[in-house]
Amino acid sequence: MSSHDRQADDGIEDSLRSSFLRLIAPLALPMAAQQFMVALSSCADSLMMAGVGQNELAGVSLAAQFQFIFSLFLTALTVAMSTLVAQYWGIKDRDTISKVSAFVMRYVLLVSLVFFLLLVLAPGSLMRFMTNDPSLIPAGIEYLRISAPSYFFLAASQVLLCLMRNVGLVAQGTWVSFAGLLVHLALNAVLIYGWFGAPKMGVLGAAVSNLTSQALIWLGLMLLLRVHGWAHFGLKNILRREPQLQRDFWRYCLPLLGNQIVWGGGFSMYTVIMGHLDGDAVAANAIANMVKDLLVCGCLGLGNAGNVIVGNMLGRNEFARAKRTGGELTKFAILAGVVTGLAILALRPLLLRFVGLSPRATGYLSVMLVVCSYYVIGKSINVTTINGIFPAGGDTKFGLLCDSVVMWLIVIPLGSLAAFVFKLPVLVVYVLLNIDEIIKLPAVFIHYRRYRWLKNVTIKGEEIR
């Protein structure tokens, strides 16, 4: 090939990459911001408990695991919703989108009711499952009971945000989430520490702040959607049956739900294993997870944006373009993971200096952050493909199979044996519990290259096939 031809090819590739960036950035950046705000809001209560005491921090962080488990159901339902909504928005079918989002709202509210009853009626049993350290349980029980109603608002808000990011309202949803986050942080400071003459409420203040901010976010999103002509969340619409659409929805949702339960259940088992070691390990693990969750948000935003964009293309039968976009997304996922890992390492000295843990917990945290720095590279690639690109074309079964094997047949047995049979050091157990995302990578790349995710899943797409 001549130098002129190579330069021409390089120019075409640069043009395609520039076009990709213009396409992905307007979605990925607001979605990353949304993910960051959700993550920060979720861990703000635990982080600000550090100013009250290490036991309170550890207890609230364990209680927050139930919101994490709850979010697994929300993720499955909203990703399946996005699979349909993104492709129907590709052909601008507003009526079908309204029907899908209305019955998904019904499902998430039913799941919220189940969690609400569990948190109110059996908080002690839930906390004793998470840890056998009696000094951590009272704070967790108090937090669970008061924050239980927030699950309804959180669930409804996630459906509304899913709708908004698929129909061109992602920036507006981001601003509402940002306002809710500011309210949460301000109320936390006032109610936890008793600022401005308010009573010093500690754990109770964190729970009240969480509930208030979630309610305000839901209200703001509802008002915005009404302004933009998406006022279809009345009781009549939510209860309406749509047999064919619901069959399509559950076809993609059930594998996703299974995947979320398998992955999330496995991830929660990691926390349970660490929770049965010692209080210092629990506190250090809580901080490490918060740092990881906050900094990986850029990667999650890329995956969510990819789900929407690839889904739009597949809904319009633009298969070649969707294939090229998927390739660019995976490259950027690798880059985003490396950048995130370097950011964790850069922040490590600052965190160790100011986190306020005991000397032994600080020593644990120092090594845990190094482990997180390579973990997020695998996480970035896997979340972009398994949670983004693959579901965009209705390919939702691979993640279930992959996580079932990796987490439940490899990582959890290894971690359990290391912790409870061989009594290995805490940090050895932690390393073993954080190899899952790396183990998945070969299978993910092989599955990606088979291109089974290049499908149109709309009703019209089914008719064409």
Disulfide bonds with the S-S distance in Angstrom:
none
